[in-house]
Amino acid sequence: MSMALAQKLAADSIAAVAEGRNLQDVLAQIRTAHPDLTAQENGALQDIAYGCQRYLGSLKHMLAQMLKKPIGNPQLESLLLAALYQLHYTRNAPHAVVNEAVESIAKIGRGQYRSFANAVLRRFLRERDKLAASCKKDDVAKHNLPLWWVAYLKNHYPKHWHNITAALQSHPPMTLRVNRRHGNAESYLEKLVAEGIAAKALDEYAVTLEEAVPVNRLPGFSDGIVSVQDFGAQQAAYLLNPKDGERILDACAAPGGKTGHILELADCRVTALDIDAGRLKRVEDNIVRLGFQTASAACADARDLAAWYDGKPFDAILADVPCTASGVARRNPDVKWLRRPTDALKTARQQEALLDALWQTLKQGGRMLLATCSVFVEENDGQLQKFLSRHNDAEPIESHVLLPNKHQDGFYYALIKKQ
């Protein structure tokens, strides 16, 4: 296996994110360009690429401590950051990591950085403890978040900000939702034990694994017995509380986790709506895997009612609106570095038109669940208050802020009734 290739490709992803590109899209492009990557190389690429974004504040701080001036070459800096991640956060053999990084760096320009890179990485090995300790004195390095983000959390969550920052730089848990039509957490734990997979129940139908495994190792996954879904995300369908016979809209439905959960909870008819045809295909595949025939999919902009709405009002709507994804930053750690202080206000404005359009399709007495995977107030309670001020027929029933912790990502839910 060429660990050097995984390291080099991960470094390419660091440089691409630094230019403002989405990590998932970058990795998809890299894998398309390198179809012969082995499973081990793919795994190493994923680990290094995501790990570097998760701990980018610490890595950049430690690198800067060893330099007299900033590195002007993005390719060189990215390779050094990838190597530092491997040396500090993984169990890879240090000499192999250093050698592979130095060989890759030797190919930049005319090899003028070879001795520099070798000196930096070997110095890191000698001074690692001191460099790591220095991260505690720098807020960006300590929390692995931009300063504005740390300040925002301190301001809006004075009692919880430290727990949130800790959660956002941890590894996300792999949580499963057991299809209640096929069993519960207790019965599924028995299946996991039989496969040698350690797990524990979070509630009657949710199970979290001690360590993540490929979905093909999950008993009954292909038969729809279980789905992968964050514990916080699982609360959406419960709050919407679908009933038998209802006509329900899941707006912005991709990738389909909440769609499937709604169908598991009641014999209802669900319309899954999404603007992205590729992502909508994942919703359809999910519905087929779960074995439901009472769902239909529509590819359209939810704001363009003429493109998809048949005029028959819905009993309930799940409005899982696009947001900054600040609550799921540990699953998408590049979000921490791509977002800007004004982004929450921008997405909140975009959400307004979407919510107003969806409200027109809800019957009187029906309910809409505003859902985001954000911890930014502008997209959450601020959005709810603005919506209520625009719609006299909107009555707030309940709202919940779920902060990131060891069991779940960050979410916001507000249930609104149409009077």
Secondary structure, 3 states (H helix, E strand, C coil): CCHHHHHHHHHHHHHHHHCCCCHHHHHHHHHHHCCCCCHHHHHHHHHHHHHHHHCHHHHHHHHHHCCCCCCCCHHHHHHHHHHHHHHHHCCCCHHHHHHHHHHHHCCCCCCCCHHHHHHHHHHHHHHHHHHHHHHHHCHHHHHCCCHHHHHHHHHHCCCCHHHHHHHHCCCCCEEEEECCCCCCHHHHHHHHHHCCCCEEECCCCEEEECCCCCHHHCCCCCCCCEEECCHHHHHHHHHHCCCCCCEEEEECCCCCHHHHHHHHHCCCEEEEEECCHHHHHHHHHHHHHHCCCCEEEEECCCCCHHHHCCCCCEEEEEEECCCCCHHHCCCCCCHHHHCCCCHHHHHHHHHHHHHHHHHHCEEEEEEEEEEECCCCHHHCHHHHHHHHHHCCCEEEEEEEEECCCCCCCCEEEEEEEEC
